[in-house]
Amino acid sequence: MTEMFKKKKKWMVLIISVGLLIAGLLDIKYQGLFFQLLPESIQSKIADIY
């Protein structure tokens, strides 16, 4: 039972991590809240990339 729980836990951590990564990239691309909290110098560098 605990072995099955460990496998599920690993998959949940992986799915959550990938979800947060995608959410962060979309936030930067569409200049969301996290992007607006960054200093303007970093914002301009990131805006040049996207």
SELOPA-775777 format. One record per atom (N, C-alpha, C, CB): residue in three letters; chain; x, y, z. Coordinates in steps of 0.1 Angstrom, whole numbers, plus 2048, in hexadecimal, padded with zeros to 3 digits. Glycine has a CB too. Layout:
BEGIN
<type:ALA&mol:A&u:X&v:Y&w:Z>
...
This chain:
BEGIN
<type:MET&mol:A&u:808&v:7F4&w:800>
<type:MET&mol:A&u:800&v:800&w:800>
<type:MET&mol:A&u:809&v:80D&w:800>
<type:MET&mol:A&u:7F7&v:800&w:80C>
<type:THR&mol:A&u:813&v:80D&w:808>
<type:THR&mol:A&u:81B&v:819&w:809>
<type:THR&mol:A&u:823&v:81A&w:7FC>
<type:THR&mol:A&u:825&v:818&w:815>
<type:GLU&mol:A&u:827&v:80F&w:7F5>
<type:GLU&mol:A&u:82E&v:810&w:7E8>
<type:GLU&mol:A&u:825&v:817&w:7DE>
<type:GLU&mol:A&u:833&v:802&w:7E4>
<type:MET&mol:A&u:819&v:814&w:7DE>
<type:MET&mol:A&u:80F&v:81A&w:7D4>
<type:MET&mol:A&u:80E&v:829&w:7D7>
<type:MET&mol:A&u:802&v:813&w:7D5>
<type:PHE&mol:A&u:80D&v:82C&w:7E4>
<type:PHE&mol:A&u:80C&v:83A&w:7E8>
<type:PHE&mol:A&u:818&v:842&w:7E4>
<type:PHE&mol:A&u:80A&v:83B&w:7F7>
<type:LYS&mol:A&u:824&v:83C&w:7E5>
<type:LYS&mol:A&u:830&v:843&w:7E1>
<type:LYS&mol:A&u:830&v:846&w:7D2>
<type:LYS&mol:A&u:83C&v:83B&w:7E4>
<type:LYS&mol:A&u:82B&v:83C&w:7CA>
<type:LYS&mol:A&u:82B&v:83E&w:7BB>
<type:LYS&mol:A&u:821&v:84A&w:7B8>
<type:LYS&mol:A&u:827&v:831&w:7B4>
<type:LYS&mol:A&u:816&v:84A&w:7BE>
<type:LYS&mol:A&u:80C&v:854&w:7BC>
<type:LYS&mol:A&u:811&v:862&w:7C0>
<type:LYS&mol:A&u:7FF&v:851&w:7C3>
<type:LYS&mol:A&u:819&v:862&w:7CB>
<type:LYS&mol:A&u:81E&v:86E&w:7D0>
<type:LYS&mol:A&u:828&v:874&w:7C6>
<type:LYS&mol:A&u:825&v:86C&w:7DE>
<type:LYS&mol:A&u:831&v:86B&w:7C1>
<type:LYS&mol:A&u:83B&v:870&w:7B7>
<type:LYS&mol:A&u:834&v:876&w:7AB>
<type:LYS&mol:A&u:844&v:864&w:7B3>
<type:TRP&mol:A&u:829&v:86F&w:7A6>
<type:TRP&mol:A&u:822&v:874&w:79A>
<type:TRP&mol:A&u:81B&v:882&w:79D>
<type:TRP&mol:A&u:818&v:86A&w:795>
<type:MET&mol:A&u:816&v:883&w:7A9>
<type:MET&mol:A&u:80F&v:890&w:7AD>
<type:MET&mol:A&u:819&v:89B&w:7AE>
<type:MET&mol:A&u:808&v:88E&w:7BA>
<type:VAL&mol:A&u:825&v:898&w:7B3>
<type:VAL&mol:A&u:82F&v:8A3&w:7B4>
<type:VAL&mol:A&u:834&v:8A6&w:7A6>
<type:VAL&mol:A&u:83B&v:89E&w:7BD>
<type:LEU&mol:A&u:835&v:89D&w:79D>
<type:LEU&mol:A&u:839&v:8A0&w:790>
<type:LEU&mol:A&u:82F&v:8A8&w:788>
<type:LEU&mol:A&u:83C&v:892&w:788>
<type:ILE&mol:A&u:822&v:8A4&w:789>
<type:ILE&mol:A&u:818&v:8AB&w:783>
<type:ILE&mol:A&u:817&v:8BA&w:788>
<type:ILE&mol:A&u:80A&v:8A4&w:784>
<type:ILE&mol:A&u:817&v:8BB&w:795>
<type:ILE&mol:A&u:817&v:8C9&w:79B>
<type:ILE&mol:A&u:823&v:8D1&w:796>
<type:ILE&mol:A&u:816&v:8C8&w:7AA>
<type:SER&mol:A&u:82F&v:8CB&w:796>
<type:SER&mol:A&u:83A&v:8D3&w:792>
<type:SER&mol:A&u:839&v:8D7&w:783>
<type:SER&mol:A&u:847&v:8CA&w:794>
<type:VAL&mol:A&u:835&v:8CE&w:77B>
<type:VAL&mol:A&u:833&v:8D2&w:76D>
<type:VAL&mol:A&u:829&v:8DD&w:76B>
<type:VAL&mol:A&u:830&v:8C5&w:764>
<type:GLY&mol:A&u:81E&v:8DB&w:772>
<type:GLY&mol:A&u:813&v:8E5&w:772>
<type:GLY&mol:A&u:818&v:8F3&w:776>
<type:GLY&mol:A&u:808&v:8E1&w:77B>
<type:LEU&mol:A&u:820&v:8F4&w:781>
<type:LEU&mol:A&u:825&v:901&w:785>
<type:LEU&mol:A&u:82F&v:906&w:77B>
<type:LEU&mol:A&u:82C&v:8FF&w:793>
<type:LEU&mol:A&u:837&v:8FE&w:775>
<type:LEU&mol:A&u:840&v:903&w:76B>
<type:LEU&mol:A&u:839&v:909&w:75F>
<type:LEU&mol:A&u:849&v:8F7&w:766>
<type:ILE&mol:A&u:82E&v:902&w:75A>
<type:ILE&mol:A&u:826&v:907&w:74F>
<type:ILE&mol:A&u:81F&v:914&w:753>
<type:ILE&mol:A&u:81C&v:8FD&w:74B>
<type:ALA&mol:A&u:81A&v:914&w:75F>
<type:ALA&mol:A&u:813&v:920&w:764>
<type:ALA&mol:A&u:81D&v:92C&w:765>
<type:ALA&mol:A&u:80C&v:91E&w:772>
<type:GLY&mol:A&u:829&v:92A&w:769>
<type:GLY&mol:A&u:833&v:934&w:76A>
<type:GLY&mol:A&u:837&v:93A&w:75C>
<type:GLY&mol:A&u:83F&v:930&w:771>
<type:LEU&mol:A&u:839&v:931&w:753>
<type:LEU&mol:A&u:83C&v:935&w:745>
<type:LEU&mol:A&u:831&v:93D&w:73F>
<type:LEU&mol:A&u:840&v:929&w:73D>
<type:LEU&mol:A&u:824&v:938&w:741>
<type:LEU&mol:A&u:819&v:940&w:73B>
<type:LEU&mol:A&u:818&v:94D&w:742>
<type:LEU&mol:A&u:80C&v:937&w:73D>
<type:ASP&mol:A&u:81A&v:94E&w:74F>
<type:ASP&mol:A&u:81A&v:95B&w:756>
<type:ASP&mol:A&u:824&v:965&w:750>
<type:ASP&mol:A&u:81C&v:959&w:765>
<type:ILE&mol:A&u:830&v:960&w:74D>
<type:ILE&mol:A&u:83A&v:969&w:748>
<type:ILE&mol:A&u:836&v:96D&w:739>
<type:ILE&mol:A&u:848&v:962&w:748>
<type:LYS&mol:A&u:831&v:963&w:732>
<type:LYS&mol:A&u:82E&v:966&w:724>
<type:LYS&mol:A&u:823&v:970&w:723>
<type:LYS&mol:A&u:829&v:959&w:71D>
<type:TYR&mol:A&u:818&v:96F&w:72B>
<type:TYR&mol:A&u:80D&v:978&w:72A>
<type:TYR&mol:A&u:80E&v:983&w:734>
<type:TYR&mol:A&u:800&v:970&w:72C>
<type:GLN&mol:A&u:819&v:985&w:73B>
<type:GLN&mol:A&u:81C&v:990&w:744>
<type:GLN&mol:A&u:812&v:991&w:74F>
<type:GLN&mol:A&u:81D&v:99D&w:73C>
<type:GLY&mol:A&u:811&v:986&w:756>
<type:GLY&mol:A&u:808&v:985&w:761>
<type:GLY&mol:A&u:80D&v:98B&w:76E>
<type:GLY&mol:A&u:804&v:976&w:764>
<type:LEU&mol:A&u:807&v:986&w:779>
<type:LEU&mol:A&u:80B&v:98C&w:786>
<type:LEU&mol:A&u:819&v:98A&w:78A>
<type:LEU&mol:A&u:802&v:986&w:791>
<type:PHE&mol:A&u:81F&v:97E&w:788>
<type:PHE&mol:A&u:82D&v:97B&w:78C>
<type:PHE&mol:A&u:836&v:984&w:783>
<type:PHE&mol:A&u:830&v:96C&w:78A>
<type:PHE&mol:A&u:833&v:985&w:777>
<type:PHE&mol:A&u:83B&v:98D&w:76E>
<type:PHE&mol:A&u:83B&v:99C&w:772>
<type:PHE&mol:A&u:836&v:98C&w:75F>
<type:GLN&mol:A&u:830&v:9A1&w:776>
<type:GLN&mol:A&u:82F&v:9AF&w:77B>
<type:GLN&mol:A&u:836&v:9B2&w:788>
<type:GLN&mol:A&u:820&v:9B3&w:77C>
<type:LEU&mol:A&u:838&v:9A7&w:790>
<type:LEU&mol:A&u:840&v:9A9&w:79C>
<type:LEU&mol:A&u:84F&v:9AA&w:79A>
<type:LEU&mol:A&u:83C&v:99E&w:7A6>
<type:LEU&mol:A&u:853&v:9A6&w:78E>
<type:LEU&mol:A&u:862&v:9A6&w:78B>
<type:LEU&mol:A&u:866&v:9B5&w:789>
<type:LEU&mol:A&u:865&v:99D&w:77F>
<type:PRO&mol:A&u:873&v:9B7&w:78C>
<type:PRO&mol:A&u:878&v:9C5&w:789>
<type:PRO&mol:A&u:877&v:9C8&w:77A>
<type:PRO&mol:A&u:887&v:9C6&w:78E>
<type:GLU&mol:A&u:876&v:9D4&w:776>
<type:GLU&mol:A&u:874&v:9D8&w:768>
<type:GLU&mol:A&u:880&v:9D4&w:75F>
<type:GLU&mol:A&u:872&v:9E7&w:767>
<type:SER&mol:A&u:88C&v:9D4&w:765>
<type:SER&mol:A&u:898&v:9D0&w:75D>
<type:SER&mol:A&u:896&v:9C1&w:758>
<type:SER&mol:A&u:8A5&v:9D2&w:764>
<type:ILE&mol:A&u:892&v:9B9&w:761>
<type:ILE&mol:A&u:890&v:9AB&w:75E>
<type:ILE&mol:A&u:884&v:9A9&w:755>
<type:ILE&mol:A&u:88E&v:9A2&w:76B>
<type:GLN&mol:A&u:879&v:9B1&w:757>
<type:GLN&mol:A&u:86D&v:9B0&w:74F>
<type:GLN&mol:A&u:871&v:9B3&w:740>
<type:GLN&mol:A&u:863&v:9BA&w:754>
<type:SER&mol:A&u:879&v:9BE&w:73E>
<type:SER&mol:A&u:87D&v:9C1&w:730>
<type:SER&mol:A&u:885&v:9B6&w:72A>
<type:SER&mol:A&u:884&v:9CF&w:730>
<type:LYS&mol:A&u:88E&v:9B0&w:731>
<type:LYS&mol:A&u:896&v:9A5&w:72C>
<type:LYS&mol:A&u:88D&v:999&w:728>
<type:LYS&mol:A&u:8A1&v:9A1&w:736>
<type:ILE&mol:A&u:884&v:996&w:731>
<type:ILE&mol:A&u:87B&v:98B&w:72E>
<type:ILE&mol:A&u:872&v:98E&w:722>
<type:ILE&mol:A&u:873&v:987&w:73A>
<type:ALA&mol:A&u:86D&v:99A&w:722>
<type:ALA&mol:A&u:864&v:99E&w:717>
<type:ALA&mol:A&u:86B&v:99E&w:709>
<type:ALA&mol:A&u:85F&v:9AD&w:719>
<type:ASP&mol:A&u:878&v:9A0&w:709>
<type:ASP&mol:A&u:87F&v:99F&w:6FC>
<type:ASP&mol:A&u:880&v:990&w:6F8>
<type:ASP&mol:A&u:88E&v:9A5&w:6FE>
<type:ILE&mol:A&u:881&v:987&w:701>
<type:ILE&mol:A&u:881&v:979&w:6FE>
<type:ILE&mol:A&u:874&v:974&w:6F8>
<type:ILE&mol:A&u:885&v:970&w:70A>
<type:TYR&mol:A&u:869&v:978&w:6FE>
<type:TYR&mol:A&u:85C&v:974&w:6F9>
<type:TYR&mol:A&u:857&v:97E&w:6F0>
<type:TYR&mol:A&u:852&v:972&w:705>
